[in-house]
Amino acid sequence: MNEEARRGPLDGLRVIELGSTIAGPFCARLLADFGADVIKVEQPEGDAVRGMGTQHEGHSLYAASILRNKRLMAIDLRGEEGRTLARRLCSTADVVVENFRPGTLERWGLGYDDLAKDNPGLILVRISGFGQDGPYSDRGGYGVVGEAVSGLREITGDPDRPPPRMATSLTDYITGLYGAFGVTMALLERNRSGRGQVIDAALYEGAFSFMEPHIPAFQQLGVVAKRAGSRLPGNTPNSLYPTSDGRYVVLAAASEPVFARLAAAIGKPELVDDPRFATAAARVKNEDACDAEIEAWSRTLTIDAVEEALRAAKVPVARIYTVADIFADPHYRAREMLVETDDPRFGTVMTAGIVPKLSATPGSVRRTGRRLGEDTRQVLRDELGLDDGDIDRLEAGGTVVGADSVRSPHAKNMGGAT
């Protein structure tokens, strides 16, 4: 790979990340993965994500991943001197990413109108629970709250149980992805007009966008989407099936050709002529009976045997992977979806790989998320022209924090969206 490709397609793009926890940092991490120079500004006590996830030797492994590829500095934005430093940094930026409660940046003199006076081409990504306007805009909004309001939580899980959550910050990731997508569109527009703009990404709207099939169904027919367990409503067979060794596979065979191959694979080719299963619409109406036919077969075989038989028949199938399965899977390795990176604290850290894959200018993992304030001095010196005496004074007064400064080990809630 040549040097230009290694830097990524966003090489030369300057991003200032003022966000915290998940959605904002994930949005900026996506940009950093593809070569953007992301300078993350944390509060002196550190981003809350440093206290999340599994800890190893007092350090968050989650932070090592979501803060990767960034320059990390700490500035106290609660004081005027710290806000002045942040404002100067933003004047050098192409993009600013924030996910505080709406109105916070304006109170700090860092709102878009303030920043755009010195930097009219600035693109500001604003991630919040409910958006920058509307009757709910002043509500605090973590991802799980947005998920609940979106309707997505209501359709998740088994119909006879309360709606569970996924064991990951799904809505934060969805909305962070939309924020990064918005940046690419805003950059294209800026190339034409020279003007920047605000990207207003709301957590509940990111989650709501995944409700797409259920919106016209309610408007036209009054159908209220409900939890369907492992099934995909209106698409049969498409569910979870047990095996003899206590594992589960998922398979999808709703189209006529695939269902015919499935029927032959389970030793019941006559199912394609059964009026209950002869068409996709008929199978939806008789999904219990259809699933029972498949389950009666899958229960007699091990998971390996089920996968082998259905793959041979070209029926889409997969076991339910654990993380251990992922680490043992050759496809993940071949596709570079498990990336091992040197880290001074852990030796090496494995993180998720780059998505999507670009053929000419792929992204890369260049470094893991480092210590709080690791790059504070370097950024202040190289980007803002401060000398060591200036930085020493700021550090002594608590306005900035360097990697070796004394700091609180507990992050405080600064009113972020996530």
N, C-alpha and C positions, 0 to 999 in steps of 0.2 A: 504494500500500500504506500503511495507516495505521500509526502508531507502535507500537501494541500488536502488530500482526502482524509488523512488522519485527523486534521483539525475539525472537520465537519462542515456542513453547509452553512451553519450560523457563525462561523469564525468571523470575528470583527464586530459582532453584535454585543453591546454592553447592556447587561440586565442588573438592576438593583432589586434584591428581594427584601421586602419589609414584612413579609408574611410570617406566619408561625404555624406550628403543629403539622398539618398534613396537606390540605388543599393547595395553599400558596407554595410551600416548599416543593411539592410534587410538580406543580406547574413549572416552576423555575428549574427543577432538576431535569425535566424533559428538554428544556432549552439548552441546559448545560451539557447534556449528553450529546447533543449535536453541534457542539463547539462554541456556544455563546459563553462570553466571559461573565459569569454570574457572581456578583458580590452580595453575599447574604449578610444583612444587618440584624444581629440579635440584640435583645436587651442584655444588660450586664449579667443577669441571673441565668441567661441561656434560654433557648427555645424549649418549650414544653416537650417537644419530641425527644429531647435528650433523656427524659425520664420515662419514656414509653417503651414498650416491647421488652424483649429479653435483655437483661444486663449481663455483661461479662467483665469481671474485674473492675466493676464500678462504671463501666461505659456502656452506652446503649448501642446494640448491634443494629437496631432500626435506624438510628441517626447516622451510623457509618454508611448506610445505603442511601437514604433519602437526601442527605447533605453532600453526596458525592459530587465531584467535579466542580465544586464551588470554592471561591475564596471566602473565608469566614472572619467576620469582624463583629465587635460588640460595641454599641453606642447606646447611651441612655437617652432615649427619645422623650423622656418625661421632662427634661430640662431644655432650656432655650439653646444653650451652647451645643448640645447634642443634636437638636433639630436643625440647627444651622449647618452642622457637618453633613447631616443626611440630605439637606436641601442642595448643598454643593455637589454631593455625589450624584443626586438625581439629575442635576444639570448636565452631567457627562453621559447620561444614559440614553439608550434607544427605548428601553422598556423598563417599567417599574411594576413589580408584582406585590400586591398587598391583600391581606384578608382580615383586616380589623373590622369591627362593627362600623356600619356606615356613619359618617360624621367624624370619626376619630382623626383621620388625616386632616380634615378641615380645621378641627380644633388645634392641631399642631402646626397649622400654616403650611401643610404639605398636600393640600388638595390639588386637583388637576389644574384649576385656574391659576393657582400660585406657581406650580411647577412649570406650566406651559408658557408663562411669561418669559422665562429664560430659555425654554426648550420647546418651541412650538411643534416640533416633530415627535414629541414624546408620546409613547403608547403606554397607557396605564391600565393594568389588569386589576380589576376590583372583584374579589371573591367574597361573598357574604352569604348569610343564611337565606335571605329572602329578597335580595336585590337592593339597589340604591334608592329606589322609590317604592311607592305603594303602601297600603295601610300596615303591612307587617315589617316594613324595612328596619324599624328600630328594635325588632326582636333579636335576641341572641340566637344564633343558629349553628349548632354543631351538625356534622353530617348525618348523624342518626335522627335528628329532628327533621332535617330536610327530607330524609328517606320516608319518615312517617307521613309528613304532609303531602308528599308526592303521590301517594297511593301505592308506591312500589313495595313498601313493607306489608301492606294488606294482602298482596297476592303471593307472598313468600312463605313457603312452609306447607305443612299438612293441614287439611281443612278442619280436622277435629282438635287442633291445638292452637295456642296463641301464636301470632306471627313471630318467628325468630329473626335474629339478625345474622348476617354473615360475620365470620370471625376476622374481618378486615374492614378498613374504613372505605367501603365501597363508594358511597356518595362523594366523599372528598376526592377520591381518585377520578371519578367521572367528571366532576366539575373542574378539577385541575387540568384534565385533558382538554376540556372545552376551552379553558383559558389559554392553553398553549396553541390550540387551533385558531382561536381568535387573534393571537399575536401574528400568526402567519398571514392571515387575511388582512390585518391592519398594516403589516409591512408592505404587502402588495399595493394597497391603496396609497400608502405614503410614497412609494416609488412613483406613482402617477401624480399625486397632488402636493407632496411635500408636507402634508399635514398629519399630525398624530391624532389619536382619539382615545376614548375610554371604552374598555371592554367590561361589561357588566355581567358577571357570571354568578348566578344564584344557585346555592346547593339544592334547593328543592326543585328548581327547574332542570338542573342536570339529571337528577333522578327521575323527574317526571317525563323527560324525553324518552325514557325506556318503557314508558307505558303506551307507546304508540298504537299497538293493535287494539287496545281497549277503549280508546277515546271515541272513534266513530261507532263502535258497537253499542256504547251507551247512548250516544246522541240519536242514532237511528232506531235502535231496538230496546233501549232501556236496560241493556244487559250490564249488571254490576259485576266486574271481575272479582273473583274470589281465589283463595288458595287452592292449588291443584296438586299439592304434593310433588312427586317426582315427574308428573306428566306435563306435557306442553298442550294446553287446551287447543282443540281444533286440529290436532296433528297426531294421528295414531297409526302404528305404535311408535311411541317416543317416550320411553320411561326407563325405570330402574328395575333390574331383574336379578334375583338371588341365584347364587351358585351353590354347589354341594359343599364347598369348603368355607362357607360363611362369608364370602365376598359378594360384591355386586358389580354388574356391568350396566352401562347405559347403551342403548342402541336406538337408531332412528331409521325407520323404514316406511315412511308414510306414502311415498310415491308408488305407483303401480309396479314398475319394474323391480324396485328394491324389495317391495313386499313379496313379490313372486319369488325372488331369490331367497328371502328369509323363510318363506313357507317350505321351500324345497330343503333348505339347510336343516330345519328342525324335523324333517321327515314327514311333513304334512302338506304336500303340494296341492292337495284338494281344497285347501282353504281359499285359494284364489277364486274358486267357483262357488263357494258358500255365499249366499246372498248377504249374510251379515258382514262379510269381509271383502266382497268383490270390488268395492269402490272405496276411495278415500273417505267420502261422506258417510258411507255405511259403517266403516271402521270407527269413525268418530262416535257414531250413535251407539256402537256396541263395544266400546273400549274395554269394559270389564272382561267381556268374553274373549276379546282379542288378546289382552294381556295375559289372561289365564292360560291360553294355549301356549304362549311363549314361555311363561313361567314354569309350566309343567315340564317343559324340555330343559330349561336352564338349570333347574334344581337337581337334575340327574348328573350334571357334569361339573368338573372343577372349572375355576375361572380361566385357567390356561386353555382347557379344551373348548370352552365356549368361544373365547376370542379366536382361537385357531379355526374353528368351524365357520364362524361368521366372516372372518377376514377372507377365507378361501372363497366364500360365496359373494364377496364384495358388498357386504352389508356393513355400514358404518357402526363401529362398536368400540368401546374402551372400558377398561376397569376404572373404578374410582381411585385415582392416584392419591397416595399420601406424599408428604414431602420426601420421605425416604425413597419412594418409588421414583420421584422426579430425579433425585440425585443419582439413581442407578440406571436411568434411562439413557441409551446412547443417542437418541434423537435430540434431547436437550443439549448434550455436549456438542454434537455435530453442528447444531444451529447457534452455538455460542449463547445460549440462554442462561447458562451458569458461568459467571465471570469471576475469576479469582484475582484479587488485587492486593498488592502489598499494603500493609498498614503497620505503622510503628508501634501500635498498642497490642495488636492481635497477631502479628506476623503476616498473615493473609486473611482476607475476608471474602467470602463468596456472596455475590449479589446477583439479582436478576439482570439479565442481559438487556440489550437495546432493542426497542420496538418503535417503529418498523425498521426493516432492513432496506437500506438504500444501496443500490449497486455501485454508484460512482463516488458518493460522499457519505459513507456510513458514519454513525455515531460511535463513540467509544467511552469506556470507563477509564479515566486517566488517574484518578485518585479517590480514595474513600473520604467520607465526611470526617473532618479532623476536629481538633480540640476547639472549644469556645475561644474566640479571639485569636486564633492561630495566625491570621493574616492582617490583624488590625494595624500594626505598625507599618507594614509594607504598603497597604492600601493608602493610609493617610500620607505616607511619605511620597509614594510614586504617583498617586492620582490627585491628591490635593496639595502637594507641595509643602507639607509641614516638615519641619526639621525635628531632630530627636528631642530638643528642648521643649518644643511645643507639645509633642506627644507625651513626654514625661509629665508635663503639667496637667494635661487632660486626663492622663491615667491616674495621677495622684489625687485629682479632684473627683474621680469616679465617673467622669463623662464618657470615657472609653475604657474598655477592658482588653488587655493583651493576653496572650496564651499563658503567661506566668503570673498574672495578677491574682490576688486573693479574691474569691468570689463565692457567692452563696451556691450550695449544691442543689437548691430547690428552685425550679422555675416558677414564676408567678403568672397568673392568668392576666394577660393584658387586653382582654376583650376581643380576641381574634374570632373569626368566623368559625374556625374549626378547632 
